[in-house]
Amino acid sequence: MSAAQQSLLEFKAILDIYSNEEQEEIMAAARWAEGLHHNQKRASGKPYIIHPIEVARILVSLRLDSKAIIAALLHDIIEDTSISRKDLRQEFGKEVETLVAGVTKISSFRAQSKSVQAAETIRKMLFAMVKDIRVILIKLADKLHNMRTLGYLREDKQKRIATECLDIYAPLAGRLGISWVKDELEDLSLKYLRPEIYKQIKETIAEKKGERKEFLIKVELAIKKLAEEAGIVVEIKTRAKHFYSIFQKLKKQGKSISEIYDLLGIRILCNTPAQCYTLLGLVHQLWMPIAGRFKDYIAMPKSNRYQSLHTTVMCYGGTPLEIQIRTHGMDQTAENGVAAHWLYKTGKGFSKERATLQDLPIINKLKRWDGGKGASENFLQEIKDELLKDTIYVFTPGGDVVEMPKGASAVDFAYHIHTEVGNHTMAAKADGTIIPLQKALKNGQIVEIVTAQNARPHLNWLKYAQTARARSKIRHWLNQNEPSLIIDQNIIAVKKTNINEQENRKKKRDVIDRIYFDKSKVGVVVEDEKNMLIRFAGCCSPKPGDAIVGYISRGRGIIIHRASCRNLSLIREIDVRKIHVQWETFSTKFTSRFKILARHTSDIYYEIEGAIKKFNGHVIEMNFDENQAGNLVGFCTVELNNQNDLQKVLKSLRILPTILNIQQIGSILTGDR
C-alpha cells in the first residue's frame, strides 16, 4: 500500500462523527484531490496529498462541518493544478468553491515584492473571513501543518515563514480563541527563529519531568480532597507551560531558564460559574495567593470569549503555581475558540451557530475598518499593530466596555466613539483627571472626552493615534480643512502657495507678530528713566513680556530689540551704546498676569479681551508665539477693579473653546515694582 493510500485510509477512520452521506462526499473530495496532486511531491519527498489530508485532520479535530473539511482537502487545487473555480463549483457546489477561493493565494497579482503579495493574500483572507469564519480556520490549519514540516525547507525560508507565522497567524489564532493552535504555532516559530533557546527550554523541562510529576500529583490530591468536602465534582488537568510563553517570561524578567520557577500550570474544571468562585476560595485556603496575579475573565471575558479565573499561589516548597479555574464549557471555548461555537452535536447531525460569530470584535473591526482600503504594505503593518496586538479594556462614563489596542491614546478612543467626537476633541480625562491626548490609556480606566464646537484635529494627532480608524479620520479632516497640506498615509507635503494662500498665511502670522498693549499703562524703563523717546526694532518686533535690550544709536534715539534678535550680532559697539531696559506696567488697580496655551485662531485677542471685559477688566498687554505643536503660547496682563474678580475672569477664560490651558503667574495690588 502506498503512503498516499495509507493516509487516505487512516483519514477515513476518523470521520465517524459525520453522517454516512457526508462521509461519502468527504472521501470523494479526498480521492479527487489525490488524483489531481498525483504526480506532486512535498519538500520532504512524500506525496503531496498527505498535506491537504493533514489539514483536513486538524479541522476534524475542531469538529468543523463537512463542507469545511472538503474545502480543506481541496484548498490547493486552484493554485497548484489546472482546475478552475468553475470546475470546482460544478463538482462540489458554490459553498466549497467560495471557501477554497478565500484561502487561495493571489498568485496572479503583479506585486513588486513577495511581502506585498503576502499582504494582499492576507487582506483577501481576512475580508473573506468576515463573510465566513471557516476561511481563516482552514488557513490556520494549513499553516499549522506547514510549520510541522518546516524542517525540510532551506534555513532562509524557515525563518521567513516562521516570522510571518509569529507575526500574523499565531496572534490571529489567539484572537479567535483557538489556544492550542496558537501555542503550537508559537512554539514551532521559536524552534526555527531561536533554536538555541528552544533547545534549552525543552531540555530543562525534560530534566524536571520526574520531580514535576510527583509535585503535580500532590497538588491534585490536595485540591480534590477539599473539593470533595465541599461537594464539588472536579476534573484536574496538569501541564507544563508552552515554550514560547516561557521565552517571553525570560525576555520580560531578564532571567535565565534556571531562575524561572513557575513553569507549571493546573487547570480545575467544574460544572457551574458559582463553583468556580467557590473553588477559588478553597485554593486560597490551601496556599497563599501572590498579590497582583489574580484575573477574573468570567466577569469580564476576553474579546475572543475566553472565560476563566486565574490565580498564582505560593505552593509546596515555595514554588509559584498558576491555577486556572473554569467550567467544562468554558474549557471547550478556551481550547477551540470560535470553532467551539461553529458546530455542536445534535444526535447524528450538526447545527451551525453562525449568528453569534458575527458579534466577535475582530469580525466587527474588519467590517468597519477603513484600513483595508489602504496600500498593501500599510495594511499589513496595521494588521499587526491593531487587530493582532494585545488589547486593553477601558470604560465610557456610562459604563460601556471599549476594547482598544494596547498603547492606544485618548485620540484613538475619541474616534472609536464617533468621528465627530474625535474631530471636536478638546481634552480627555482618565478616572476624572485630565490627561495628555497622546498618553497611552491603561487597562480599566474610565475615559471621558471633553469636546468643544471650535476644537479641531491637529497635524500632530497623527503621531498620537495608534489605530487605523483614527489616523484615517484625522487625515480626511486635514485634507478637507487644511488646503496648504497634502496628507496621504505616511506622506505629508506642503502645497505650492498661490497669492491668496500667501495672504492667508500672512494673516495667520499677523496674530503672532501683533503687538497688543495699552501704551498708557505699559512702558519701557530706560535705566532709571521712564517713557523716554524710543523705537521698537522692526527686525524682531519686541512685545511686552519679551526679554529686551536697548541701544542708543547715533541720530536715531533708543532702539529696543528682543534679547534673542539675530541682528544683535551685527551691531558694532563703536556705533551704538548698550543700555539696560525693561518693561513696566502702570496701574493703580489690582493686576494679574497669566500664561496661556491656546489653539491657533485669528480671533484670539478679541476672544480673551471679550471674556475679561465681562467683569469690567482691562487688558494691559498680551502677546503670543507659535509652539512646535502649532498652538499659541503667550502672556497676558489684566487690570481688575478688585481681587475678588480674579476667579471669575479665570473661569470666563477657561470655558473659551480656544483656550487649552491657563496658568496664573503673578498678581500685584498697585503698579509699584
Order of alpha helices (4+ residues) and beta strands (2+ residues): alpha-alpha-alpha-alpha-alpha-alpha-alpha-alpha-alpha-alpha-alpha-alpha-alpha-beta-alpha-beta-alpha-beta-beta-beta-beta-alpha-alpha-beta-beta-alpha-alpha-alpha-beta-beta-alpha-alpha-beta-beta-beta-alpha-alpha-beta-beta-alpha-beta-beta-beta-beta-beta-beta-beta-beta-beta-alpha-beta-beta-alpha-beta
